[in-house]
Structures are given as C-alpha cells and as structure tokens.
Amino acid sequence: TNYSANALLWTAPELLCDENGVLGTKKGDVYSYGIITQELTLLSTPYSENQDGLSPEEIIEGVKSSKDPPYRPVIPKDCCSAGWLDLMTFCWNESPQLRPSFSQILLMIKKQTVWWTA
C-alpha cells in the first residue's frame, strides 16, 4: 500500500493482513472507532500508553501478528469507567464477527452516560 504506518494505526488487523487491498468494512470501522475512543479517553495519539518504545511500523506488525492476547493500546485502569474500558476492548476484538455493531455501541454508550438520556 501507499499508506504510511502512522496512517494505519486505526486499521483493523484483518484489513492490515488482507492481500486483496480491501480498504474498509463496517466491522473494520468499529475497530477504528475503538482506537478513536482510546484517543479521546487519554487525549493522546493511538498506542500512546504502550511504553515499549515501538515505532508505528512495529505497532502495525504487532497488531497484524494475531498474538494471544492481541496487541492493542494500553489503557490505564483508573482513567475511565470499567464500562467505557469494556466498550473500547469490545471494539478491538480480534474477530470482526465478535465486535459490536454501531447500534450496539450506541446502547452501550447510553448505559454509561446517564446524562445523555436525561
């Protein structure tokens, strides 16, 4: 691809590994949403809390590697509610089929933010 590693930090593992060059799917968008949620939660760039000094290229290789557990952003436990952390990690599931839909995400957000439904 012509994309830099920095531009791929939001890309789902299955799309990073796709030899056919598929650019996006709904479940891939859910993965990206989870990464954006991490950015908003920490007010930082993707993978900013991963203190292993990896380059963007190395992070991409880690995400593509399908390790168990999968390589994902580190989120300090005290930075957000358990429900919010669960939402992010649900969006990052290695299996696209096990990621939520955006309608499920909206329901999860509404459960977390009582002020939204008031």
C-alpha positions as CSV (number, residue, x, y, z in Angstrom):
1,T,0.0,0.0,0.0
2,N,1.0,3.6,-0.3
3,Y,-0.1,4.4,3.3
4,S,2.4,5.3,6.0
5,A,2.4,3.2,9.2
6,N,1.1,6.3,11.1
7,A,-2.0,6.3,8.9
8,L,-2.6,2.6,9.5
9,L,-2.7,2.8,13.4
10,W,-6.6,2.9,13.2
11,T,-6.9,0.0,10.8
12,A,-8.3,-3.4,11.9
13,P,-6.0,-6.4,11.9
14,E,-7.9,-8.3,9.2
15,L,-7.7,-5.3,6.9
16,L,-3.9,-4.9,7.6
17,C,-3.5,-8.6,6.6
18,D,-5.8,-8.5,3.5
19,E,-3.8,-9.3,0.4
20,N,-6.6,-8.1,-1.8
21,G,-6.3,-4.5,-0.6
22,V,-9.8,-4.2,1.0
23,L,-9.9,-0.7,2.3
24,G,-12.7,-0.9,4.8
25,T,-15.7,-2.8,6.3
26,K,-18.3,-2.0,8.9
27,K,-16.6,-4.1,11.4
28,G,-13.3,-2.5,10.5
29,D,-14.9,0.9,11.2
30,V,-15.9,-0.4,14.6
31,Y,-12.3,-1.3,15.3
32,S,-11.2,2.2,14.2
33,Y,-13.9,3.7,16.4
34,G,-12.4,1.8,19.4
35,I,-9.0,3.3,18.6
36,I,-10.5,6.8,18.3
37,T,-12.3,6.2,21.7
38,Q,-8.9,5.5,23.2
39,E,-7.5,8.7,21.8
40,L,-10.4,10.7,23.3
41,T,-10.2,8.9,26.6
42,L,-6.5,9.6,27.0
43,L,-6.4,12.8,25.0
44,S,-3.4,11.3,23.1
45,T,-2.4,9.5,20.0
46,P,-3.1,5.8,19.4
47,Y,-1.0,3.4,21.5
48,S,0.5,6.4,23.4
49,E,0.5,4.4,26.7
50,N,2.3,1.5,25.2
51,Q,5.6,2.1,27.0
52,D,7.7,-0.3,24.9
53,G,9.1,2.4,22.5
54,L,7.8,0.7,19.4
55,S,7.7,2.6,16.1
56,P,4.4,2.9,14.2
57,E,5.7,0.1,11.8
58,E,6.4,-2.2,14.8
59,I,3.0,-1.4,16.3
60,I,1.3,-2.4,13.0
61,E,3.3,-5.6,12.9
62,G,2.2,-6.3,16.5
63,V,-1.5,-5.8,15.5
64,K,-1.1,-8.0,12.4
65,S,0.6,-10.8,14.3
66,S,-2.6,-12.3,15.9
67,K,-0.8,-12.9,19.2
68,D,-2.8,-14.1,22.2
69,P,-3.6,-11.7,23.7
70,P,-3.7,-9.4,20.7
71,Y,-1.5,-6.3,20.6
72,R,-3.8,-3.3,21.4
73,P,-3.5,0.1,23.1
74,V,-2.8,0.0,26.9
75,I,-5.4,1.9,28.9
76,P,-4.7,2.7,32.5
77,K,-7.4,1.2,34.6
78,D,-8.0,4.4,36.6
79,C,-8.6,6.7,33.5
80,C,-12.2,5.7,32.8
81,S,-15.1,3.6,34.0
82,A,-15.0,-0.2,33.6
83,G,-17.9,0.1,31.2
84,W,-16.0,2.5,29.0
85,L,-12.9,0.3,29.0
86,D,-15.1,-2.7,28.1
87,L,-16.6,-0.8,25.2
88,M,-13.1,0.0,23.8
89,T,-11.8,-3.5,24.1
90,F,-15.1,-4.9,22.7
91,C,-14.5,-2.8,19.6
92,W,-10.9,-4.1,19.3
93,N,-11.9,-7.8,19.3
94,E,-9.6,-9.8,17.1
95,S,-12.6,-11.4,15.5
96,P,-14.7,-8.9,13.4
97,Q,-17.8,-11.0,14.0
98,L,-17.5,-10.5,17.7
99,R,-17.2,-6.7,17.5
100,P,-20.4,-4.8,18.3
101,S,-22.5,-3.0,15.6
102,F,-22.7,0.7,15.9
103,S,-26.3,0.4,17.2
104,Q,-25.0,-1.8,20.0
105,I,-22.2,0.7,20.7
106,L,-24.8,3.5,21.0
107,L,-26.8,1.4,23.5
108,M,-23.6,0.8,25.5
109,I,-22.7,4.5,25.5
110,K,-26.2,5.4,26.7
111,K,-25.9,2.9,29.6
112,Q,-22.6,4.6,30.5
113,T,-23.8,8.2,30.3
114,V,-27.0,8.8,32.2
115,W,-26.9,12.5,31.3
116,W,-27.2,11.6,27.7
117,T,-30.6,10.0,28.2
118,A,-32.0,12.6,30.6
